[in-house]
Amino acid sequence: MPYLLISTQIRLEAGPTMVGDEHSDPHLMSILGAIKRSTLGNNFCEYYVNDAPRVVLDKLESLGYRVVSMTGVGQTLVWCLHRE
């Protein structure tokens, strides 16, 4: 899985950070310490870690991921990463 999206709410820039969806690599999610959870009303699950995005980005960089782009969408910050 070469691409990865992570995100957080602007008011939560200290965490938690969303690091994957229900189809994400379970091994990578385990390395990040992510927990799969479903929000009431959603029919899908997402992986979250309690770390701030900066900590998650540092961990992903050590695993070979690089930030391709970053943007703000409403009150959400989103990073797109890629691994060669």
N, C-alpha and C positions, 0 to 999 in steps of 0.2 A: 504494500500500500504506500505508494510514493507521496501522495498528497494528504494533508491533514489540516483541518480547520479547528481553531480554538477560539473561544470567545468568553467575554464576561460583561456584566452590566456595569455601566460607568460608575454607579454608586457602590459597586462591589469590587473596585480595582484591587483590593487586598485579598480577594478570593470570595467565594469559590470560583473556579475556572472550569468551563465546559470544554472537555478535551476529545470528545468523540460521540458518535451515534451508536445505535444498537448493532450496526454492522462493522464497527471498528475492530481492529486486530486485538484480540483478547490478551495476547502476550505483551503488546505495547502498553495497553491499558494497565496491566499488572505492574509493569516497570514504573509507570507514572504514579501508581498507587490509587488509580481511579476506581470509583464505585459506580455501578450502573443503577440508575434510578429513573422512575417515571413520575412526571408531574400530573397531578389530578386534572383530568380533562384531556390529556394527550393520549393518543393511541400508539405512542412510540417511547423508547427509552433513550437516555443520554448518559454518558459517562462524565462524572465530575470529580475534581480533586479540590481539597481545601486550600491549596497553594495559590499564591498570587500569580498572575500571568507571567511576570518576570521570572519567577522560579521555574514555571513550566517551560518557558522558552529556553532557559539555561539547560534544563534536563534534555529537551529535544535537540538542542544544538550538540550536546555531547553524544547523542545517538545518530548524528549525521543529518539532521533536518536543518534547513535554512529558510528564513522568512522570505517569501516571494512578494507578499503585499500585506498591507494593514489598512483598515478603514473603520469608520464609525458608521453604524446604521441605527439611526434613532438614538436610543440610550445604550446601545450595545457596541462594544469594541470587538473586532474580528481580525484574526491573523490567519493567513494562508501560508502553510509551510510545505516544502518539498524535500524529499530525500533522493539523492542520486542512486 
